[in-house]
Amino acid sequence: MQGKESASRAPQNLSSVGNDNRELPLREIDTYDGRTLKGVREALGIDIMDIAFKTKISKNFIKCIELEKFDELPTKIYVRGFVFNYAKYLSLDAKKVAEEYMKRYSLWQRANSE
């Protein structure tokens, strides 16, 4: 874990995040998926352990969220809560992030239940 300071609060001044090896202003992000969440986290310099400590989401679930390993995540209601809290910690619009992420999760769920 990096230190008390980094675990206590995410930085508020994120102006851009990495996406496909280029910088995008945060306001131009149009899809919040696992890859985008990871890019925002890395751009902020936040370690997974810091988020796990503060949000009480396991490190493994955070990695699964970022990699969209839906089959390794718990039930839908828990995933939504995890994504909401993760996005909130990153100072993103948690409701929007959770809604968009859960659309992807639901598509995966439907495709794998047939």
C-alpha positions as CSV (number, residue, x, y, z in Angstrom):
1,M,0.0,0.0,0.0
2,Q,1.3,3.4,-0.9
3,G,0.6,5.4,2.2
4,K,-2.2,6.8,4.2
5,E,-2.5,9.9,2.1
6,S,-3.1,8.1,-1.2
7,A,-5.5,5.6,0.4
8,S,-7.6,8.3,2.0
9,R,-8.8,10.1,-1.1
10,A,-8.4,10.0,-4.8
11,P,-7.0,13.1,-6.5
12,Q,-9.6,15.5,-7.8
13,N,-7.8,17.1,-10.8
14,L,-7.9,14.5,-13.6
15,S,-7.8,16.3,-16.9
16,S,-6.9,13.3,-19.1
17,V,-6.6,9.6,-19.1
18,G,-4.6,7.2,-21.3
19,N,-6.6,5.2,-23.9
20,D,-4.8,3.2,-26.6
21,N,-1.5,4.9,-25.9
22,R,-2.9,8.4,-26.4
23,E,-4.2,11.0,-24.0
24,L,-7.9,11.8,-24.0
25,P,-9.5,14.6,-22.0
26,L,-11.8,13.1,-19.3
27,R,-14.8,14.9,-20.8
28,E,-14.3,13.0,-24.1
29,I,-14.7,9.5,-22.5
30,D,-17.8,8.1,-24.0
31,T,-17.7,4.5,-22.9
32,Y,-16.9,3.4,-19.4
33,D,-15.6,-0.1,-19.5
34,G,-13.0,-2.0,-17.5
35,R,-10.2,-0.8,-19.7
36,T,-11.3,2.9,-19.2
37,L,-11.5,2.4,-15.5
38,K,-8.0,1.0,-15.4
39,G,-6.7,3.9,-17.6
40,V,-8.2,6.5,-15.2
41,R,-6.8,4.7,-12.2
42,E,-3.4,4.5,-13.7
43,A,-3.5,8.1,-14.9
44,L,-4.3,9.2,-11.3
45,G,-1.4,7.0,-10.1
46,I,-3.6,5.0,-7.8
47,D,-2.6,1.5,-6.9
48,I,-5.3,-1.3,-6.8
49,M,-4.4,-1.9,-3.1
50,D,-5.3,1.7,-2.3
51,I,-8.8,1.3,-3.8
52,A,-9.2,-2.1,-2.2
53,F,-8.4,-0.7,1.2
54,K,-10.6,2.4,0.9
55,T,-13.6,0.7,-0.8
56,K,-13.4,-2.7,0.8
57,I,-13.6,-4.3,-2.6
58,S,-11.2,-7.2,-3.0
59,K,-8.1,-6.7,-5.1
60,N,-9.1,-9.7,-7.2
61,F,-12.6,-8.2,-7.9
62,I,-11.0,-4.9,-8.9
63,K,-8.7,-6.7,-11.4
64,C,-11.7,-8.7,-12.7
65,I,-13.7,-5.5,-13.2
66,E,-10.8,-3.9,-15.1
67,L,-10.2,-6.9,-17.3
68,E,-14.0,-7.6,-17.6
69,K,-13.6,-11.1,-16.4
70,F,-17.3,-11.3,-15.8
71,D,-17.3,-15.0,-15.1
72,E,-15.1,-14.4,-12.1
73,L,-17.3,-11.7,-10.6
74,P,-20.1,-12.2,-8.1
75,T,-23.8,-11.7,-8.8
76,K,-25.0,-8.6,-10.7
77,I,-26.1,-6.6,-7.6
78,Y,-22.7,-6.9,-6.1
79,V,-20.9,-6.0,-9.3
80,R,-23.0,-2.9,-9.7
81,G,-22.1,-1.8,-6.2
82,F,-18.4,-2.5,-6.7
83,V,-18.3,-0.6,-10.0
84,F,-20.3,2.3,-8.5
85,N,-17.9,2.6,-5.5
86,Y,-14.8,2.2,-7.7
87,A,-16.0,5.0,-10.0
88,K,-16.9,7.2,-7.1
89,Y,-13.4,6.7,-5.6
90,L,-12.0,7.8,-9.0
91,S,-14.2,10.9,-8.8
92,L,-16.1,9.8,-11.9
93,D,-19.9,10.0,-12.4
94,A,-20.5,6.8,-10.5
95,K,-24.1,6.4,-11.7
96,K,-23.2,6.7,-15.4
97,V,-20.2,4.5,-15.0
98,A,-22.2,1.8,-13.3
99,E,-25.0,1.9,-15.8
100,E,-22.6,1.6,-18.8
101,Y,-20.5,-1.1,-17.2
102,M,-23.6,-3.1,-16.3
103,K,-24.9,-2.9,-19.9
104,R,-21.7,-4.8,-20.9
105,Y,-22.1,-7.2,-18.0
106,S,-25.8,-7.9,-19.0
107,L,-24.8,-8.5,-22.6
108,W,-22.2,-11.0,-21.5
109,Q,-24.7,-12.6,-19.2
110,R,-27.3,-13.0,-21.9
111,A,-24.7,-14.4,-24.4
112,N,-23.6,-17.0,-21.8
113,S,-27.0,-18.1,-20.6
114,E,-28.2,-19.5,-23.9
